[in-house]
Amino acid sequence: MDRRMTNDAPSFDEADESKLEVGKPKDWAAGMPGVYHSMKPAIEQMGVGRTVKTMLALNQKGGFDCPSCAWPDPGHRSAFEFCENGAKAVTWEATPVVVSSGFWAQHPISDLLERSEYWLGMQGRLTEPVYKAAGDDHYRPISWDDAFSIIAKKLNSLASPHESAFYTSGRTSNEAAFAYQLFIRAFGTNNLPDCSNMCHESSGWAMGQTIGIGKATVSYDDFAKAELIIVMGQNPGTNHPRMLTALENAKRAGAEIVAINPLPEAGLQRYKNPQKPRGVIGRGTEIADQFMQIRSGGDMALLQAISKRVFAAEDKNPGTVLDHEFLEEYCHGLAELREHLALVDEAAVLEATGLTVDEIDELAARYLKADRVIITWAMGITQQKKGVATIKEIINLLLLRGNIGKPGAGASPIRGHSNVQGDRTMGIWEQMPPAFMDAIEKEFGFDPPREHGVDAVETIHQMLDGTIKVFVALGGNLVGAISDTQAAEAAMQNTDMTVQISTKLNRSHAVVGREALILPTRGRTEIDMQASGEQFVSVEDTVCAVHASWGKVKPVAPNSLSEVAIVSRLARAVLGDKVQVDWAGFEANYDLIREHISHVVDGCEDYNRKVRQEGGFVLPNGPRDSRTFTTPTGKAMLTVNALEYIERPVGTLILQTMRSHDQFNTTIYGHNDRYRGIKKGRHVVFVNPDDLAELGLADGQFVDVRGEYKDERERVLRGFRLVSYPTARGCAAAYYPEANVLVPLDHMAEGSKTPISKAVIVRLELSAVQEPSPASAAAMSAS
Ligand code: SF4
């Protein structure tokens, strides 16, 4: 047997935080080190053959879609259409290391609880269904039939379908997502929390209300046509690295780029494209023409200040600055916005942003000079209390100069997980509109529930109070991803049953209900053979392009099932003949699911044909395609938003959670964050040197990071090393999921209810013991 086919080799040890090294942050990203850090783990874990096979199929025509972020593929592809993080995600999934049957006897759940996310993930791919009975401390292997029958019995014993919740991760394909939501609605509930609740929900809310669609209004090609790209609250170098190639191309075509962020991230400073000589032997490309080091939560004030300057420029040269024709024909609310912005207090803007008048004037001048502007954003904007209002201000600014619905211009939320947007398109939302439900009823002949279900935060509340008794997750790691780790874990442990459909272990498998099951599923990299032959799935990227994904390597676990197969069999076991849906047909041939998608999902007509076209197809988008805005007024809405920003009590800091470079969402690939100079550890808190001095603290000391929220729960991270770092004044940062413990469950963005993970008020206290905290998961999450 291949040595890698066992779970005892290679060895993936827990981090030893006492070995932590802190060096200088980098001012450039990627280059040859990026290639080295992509290929080294791939070859070590998968061997040369499997590495070559997977990497040459990654993001290629006829290959599979990257299981990591949702950045789009360019039309003209090179042989290497992936980045370091894409390579790490493929290695993580396609690894031949597997969890053996003996593992479960060796590691009781109480032992899994002591392990870190890294250790759990590195045990390898799950190979067989396992079940933990009530009162048992062990998962034990069972058959698929027994697993489905245990779940069906439990779900059918509930007094109401609303006593269950069904979570979805953004990895799930369109086909699996459509079948899953259909099953859940046929079962009788809209309790469909998803990972989008924790990331771009604010974007969906703000854009839906202002322009009628919660998706990007740009295509991939628009980036190369833009004259100005403003990147807000986002770190592309780590989170969607190939965006740097699009920014580099835009830059070389003459665009200016402005980066607005509390931290100076390497990728936005300089990019060394490893596929270009200038990136290998040269200096690479300077990305940001202007870096604005904004205080966390100050973006709304900045955007209002820029829009105010746009009005001022128009007053100075009437008829030349605003896009009057566009505003007249397509927009609503101009007079109200003008009146409101006139009252914006410049002193408040400076206080909120921490920026100077000159910096704000410079950005305004760039905006006024450019005819085609794209604004992109990510969690730095959405995970704020005023996240929805801030995105509405982005839309205001774009609309004033007609920057929506023309080439090279638009609004572009950058989605995190590869198919998080597609899952929503397929109906994974607790609030799908009546038209979608009508289409389900017409297509399948049953009336789906119409009352809204619960989102992720409400799911935690209802598990805590005992209303939700069964939790099923199609992928993901809810307790790792959501705020208030202690509450999330207590909620999970208060259920009757948890079911995780997963490729690998994570924290959510260790925090279980009275009964618990893990169902091993196949990954996107793997060949999916069903009764009618080899299957493909489809996904939608962050700019609404849908394309096919074909697995390329032999599944590592022959007893695992595809997500579609698991959903179809679960539906059959739970529903019996309650609804007339050909679940067995779904599993045998995914074309049947796509045929139903054609009839139910707007924009997906003739799906089977269109998705097979070279490069797939782009979903219709009213604002982008024809300046059609499906709001209540039929026009794009300029909105008035009362300015609010974070006022920090003396002696506190505003802490944001963030990923390291060796991490994708809650998946930890390693213990380094090389762009920020961190090696062999994660228990660090980054603080501006002037703040350290003001607080009487110093780099290298160990502190307890204490959340400042006044409720019954104490929220503390203990023994984290201080790292003197050029964060914005008053702002600190620490890695999640560790730092999620500091974010209270009800600390949510107004409207969208997205956890406010980018603005937690904390106090730093010198630790009693000046030593690193232990590495165990339990030590991180319990205070
Ligand atoms: S940019 Fe995103 S989608 Fe593209 S290869 Fe990298 S991680 Fe994968």
Boltz pocket constraint, residues with backbone or C-beta under 6 A from the ligand:
constraints:
  - pocket:
      binder: B
      contacts: [[A, 59], [A, 66], [A, 67], [A, 68], [A, 69], [A, 70], [A, 71], [A, 72], [A, 81], [A, 82], [A, 83], [A, 84], [A, 85], [A, 86], [A, 87], [A, 239], [A, 240], [A, 241], [A, 242], [A, 243]]
      max_distance: 6.0
